[in-house]
């Protein structure tokens, strides 16, 4: 069954890259159903996140939300801290896009808490969790709270050698400084 799942997941990812959204949606849903039948949780988590991402691509955060919520619940049962952090960060993105800012903040806080306390956390994953928290703080009008988050994100993007992240963080920090 794992081979069948991998085939579906790869085809779904290809369809998404090729902007064949309905094909990607169908393939991720088939992968999720296959995973449910085989009771393979990690594959189901991946498929649910794929389903959620496609709904986000189609601009429907409300439809994406239950996929990410279920994936996060399964991650908690798996006791995989880094998988949970990655998943709840994406859940936070869905909440933020849907205008549910308090729920987004709670998700980002959980992801950041995990990354801060996990020695194996990749700097890029950590930076990618800091970025939406900083955006959220700005969105909520909390510029003073956003600044140190952007600074930390910039340091981590530098450590990961991601020039786009460094540039965005620097630009945001300059804009925040100019508002003073």
Protein Blocks (a to p, Z undefined) as FASTA:
>chain_A
ZZmmmmmmmmmmmmmmnopaklmmmmmmmmmmmmmmnopaklmmmmmmmmmmmmmmnopa
klmmmmmmmmmmmmmmnopaklmmmmmmmmmmmmmmnopaklmmmmmmmmmmmmmmpmkl
cfklmmmmmmmmmmmmmmnopaklmmmmmmmmmmmmmmnopaklmmmmmmmmmmmmmmZZ
